[in-house]
Amino acid sequence: MQNNYDSCRADAGVTYAGFWVRFAAYLIDSGIAFLLLLVVRLVMSGVLSALYGTALGGNILFHYTLKDIVLYLGQVLYFILCTRYTGTTPGKRVMNLRVISVEESGELDLLTVVYRETVGRFLSSIFVCIGYLIIGVDREKRGFHDMLCDTRVVYGKRVKVYPVYPYAQARPVETPPVYPAEPQSGPYHMVEPAEQNVHPAEAVPQILPNERQQEAFGAGEAGRQAEEEKGDSDEL
């Protein structure tokens, strides 16, 4: 099973969480649990004062009092519920960590979570917390509680951030101003074609009949002036 797990997780590209990042997540969770159990501490202090002198007012289990047992159960319940239903804890979520199983689905069942957070953590804390210290030297960053329950603590999904570079804005193209066509001077003028689907390039200037008469009259006048000037030159 271990070989199958290694090959599967290698293909998935998971990254195991080391000792220091897990220690930071545990400190955050311990602070949150302390604040949540602060009311319970005050209530239990009043209860123990009322039970003073009775069997429940002293040590119940070895040197642990009723208050110690209730606070321990409350802290363990905090880790069990968060890990079972979300796969992480608020401290691990801040550090982007998740607890997964070695099974193909990676889901954690309730029995595994309870065993990990109670018996597993107790065994990891004995002998100067050697069960936690081996996380820094193990290849898969496992503690004793991870080895017993076949769990791993890995980094969550990482979001790739692509840098956005500013693009040079294209300068607007300045179009030259369009001036209205000046009217033509002379004996000829353009006549627009009839309203039909005629391409502008195919439109040709047309000369009206009155303009042809003016052109012929102008040519005759120029010829007579030329003959008169020729006759005057001959007389001289």
Sequence and secondary structure as in RCSB ss.txt:
>XXXX:A:sequence
MQNNYDSCRADAGVTYAGFWVRFAAYLIDSGIAFLLLLVVRLVMSGVLSALYGTALGGNILFHYTLKDIVLYLGQ
VLYFILCTRYTGTTPGKRVMNLRVISVEESGELDLLTVVYRETVGRFLSSIFVCIGYLIIGVDREKRGFHDMLCD
TRVVYGKRVKVYPVYPYAQARPVETPPVYPAEPQSGPYHMVEPAEQNVHPAEAVPQILPNERQQEAFGAGEAGRQ
AEEEKGDSDEL
>XXXX:A:secstr
 HHHHHHHHHHHT  B  HHHHHHHHHHHHHHHHHHTHHHHHHHHHHHHHTTTSTTSSEEETTEEHHHHHHHHHH
HHHHHHHHHHHSS HHHHHTTEEEEESSSS    HHHHHHIIIIIHHHHHHHHHHHHHGGGTSTT   HHHHHHT
EEEEE                              SS       SSS  GGG      HHHHHHHHHHHHHHHHH
HHHHHHHHHH 
